[in-house]
Amino acid sequence: MRSLALLVLTTLASPPSVLAQFPDDRRAFEPAITPWLGLASYGVRLSSGGGKASYSGSVTAGARAEMPLTRRVGLMASASISPLAEQKFESVITSQFVNRAPVYRADVGFGWRFKPRAPVFFYGGGGIVGATKTAYPDYDESALDPNVAFAIGFDRARTGRLSFRAVYASYLVFPSAPSPSSATGNTALDVQAKSAVYDWTLELGGRYALGGRR
């Protein structure tokens, strides 16, 4: 047992020696970062009577980092912000954009490829999505909700340390209703949260490898 514990500690203390088992040309992922720009769309989060509240679509910017874990699997993390998102309220008679409400998102998970050199990769993970204002305009409160993330990406073969990356990411969000005490009117509104909603982003960026050439 003591020998096993010593082996585990040695492995964790010296990750380069572990990664050396998989040369650069045999790893599906590598230490890299990908700044990107894209578009984001958000599902209906809250409802009250005949009204539905969400955020408007927006340009979005972020970065995705990665590092190898095994030959085909890598650890990936991303963060983004949609600075032009607004509260969007729809009813049977009107549709309006109310206040600017930038939306931010962060998640972490695992990426994998069927073959180490395959251009297409898949991603699954989870994290949070938040906004400076809740989606419903009659509440003075920010929003922060958990979500599950799934993505499919394409990497073009790189030249030197740079390559092009495109990612379509989808998110299953579990929104929460704002607290009644944050209603701006004299009477708290009967606002209900959807059980789950769907968001997506389309990301286009440049992947910069931090390690050796693949």
Long-range contacts (C-beta under 8 A, 24 or more apart in sequence): 19-68, 22-68, 22-70, 22-71, 24-211, 24-212, 24-213, 24-214, 25-117, 25-214, 26-71, 26-116, 27-68, 27-71, 27-74, 27-116, 27-214, 28-68, 28-71, 28-72, 28-73, 28-74, 28-111, 28-112, 28-113, 28-115, 28-116, 28-117, 28-118, 28-121, 29-66, 29-67, 29-68, 29-69, 29-73, 29-74, 29-76, 29-111, 29-113, 29-121, 30-66, 30-67, 30-68, 30-74, 30-209, 30-210, 30-211, 30-212, 30-214, 31-66, 31-67, 31-68, 31-209, 31-210, 31-211, 32-65, 32-66, 32-207, 32-208, 32-209, 32-210, 32-211, 33-63, 33-64, 33-65, 33-66, 33-207, 33-208, 33-210, 34-63, 34-64, 34-65, 34-66, 34-165, 34-205, 34-206, 34-207, 34-208, 35-61, 35-62, 35-63, 35-205, 35-206, 35-208, 36-61, 36-62, 36-63, 36-64, 36-165, 36-167, 36-203, 36-204, 36-205, 36-206, 37-61, 37-203, 37-204, 37-205, 38-62, 38-201, 38-202, 38-203, 38-204, 38-205, 39-201, 39-202, 40-80, 40-82, 40-85, 40-103, 40-199, 40-200, 40-201, 41-199, 41-200, 41-201, 42-85, 42-103, 42-197, 42-199, 43-173, 43-194, 43-197, 43-198, 43-199, 44-194, 44-197, 45-135, 45-143, 45-145, 45-173, 45-175, 45-193, 45-194, 45-197, 46-134, 46-135, 46-136, 46-175, 46-177, 46-178, 46-191, 46-192, 46-193, 46-194, 47-191, 47-192, 47-194, 48-136, 48-189, 48-190, 48-191, 48-192, 49-91, 49-190, 50-91, 50-92, 51-89, 51-90, 51-91, 52-89, 52-90, 52-91, 53-87, 53-88, 53-89, 53-90, 53-134, 53-135, 53-136, 53-137, 53-191, 54-88, 54-90, 54-135, 54-197, 55-82, 55-85, 55-86, 55-87, 55-88, 55-101, 55-103, 55-131, 55-135, 56-84, 56-85, 56-86, 56-87, 56-88, 56-97, 57-85, 58-82, 58-83, 58-84, 58-85, 58-86, 58-103, 59-83, 59-84, 60-201, 60-203, 62-105, 62-203, 63-205, 64-165, 64-167, 64-203, 64-205, 66-111, 69-110, 71-116, 72-112, 72-113, 72-114, 72-115, 72-116, 73-110, 73-111, 73-112, 74-110, 74-111, 74-112, 75-108, 75-110, 75-111, 76-108, 76-109, 76-110, 76-111, 76-123, 76-125, 77-106, 77-107, 77-108, 77-109, 78-105, 78-106, 78-107, 78-108, 79-104, 79-105, 79-106, 80-104, 80-105, 80-106, 80-201, 81-105, 85-131, 87-133, 87-135, 87-136, 87-137, 88-135, 89-136, 89-137, 98-137, 99-133, 99-137, 100-132, 101-131, 101-132, 101-133, 101-135, 102-131, 102-132, 103-129, 103-130, 103-131, 104-129, 104-130, 104-131, 105-129, 105-130, 105-147, 105-171, 107-147, 107-149, 107-171, 109-149, 111-153, 119-154, 119-155, 119-156, 119-157, 120-152, 120-153, 120-154, 120-155, 121-152, 121-153, 121-154, 121-155, 122-150, 122-151, 122-152, 122-153, 123-149, 123-150, 123-151, 123-152, 123-153, 123-167, 123-169, 124-148, 124-149, 124-150, 124-151, 125-149, 129-171, 129-173, 129-199, 134-178, 134-182, 135-175, 136-178, 136-189, 136-191, 138-183, 138-184, 138-185, 138-189, 138-191, 139-178, 139-182, 139-183, 139-184, 139-189, 139-191, 140-182, 140-183, 140-184, 141-178, 141-179, 141-182, 143-175, 143-176, 143-178, 145-173, 145-174, 145-175, 145-176, 146-173, 146-174, 147-171, 147-172, 147-173, 147-174, 147-199, 148-172, 155-207, 158-207, 158-209, 158-214, 160-213, 161-208, 161-209, 161-210, 161-213, 162-206, 162-207, 162-208, 162-209, 163-206, 163-207, 163-209, 164-204, 164-205, 164-206, 164-207, 165-203, 165-204, 165-205, 165-206, 165-207, 166-202, 166-203, 166-204, 167-201, 167-202, 167-203, 167-205, 168-200, 168-201, 168-202, 168-203, 169-200, 169-201, 169-202, 169-203, 170-198, 170-199, 170-200, 171-198, 171-199, 171-200, 171-201, 172-196, 172-197, 172-198, 173-197, 173-198, 173-199
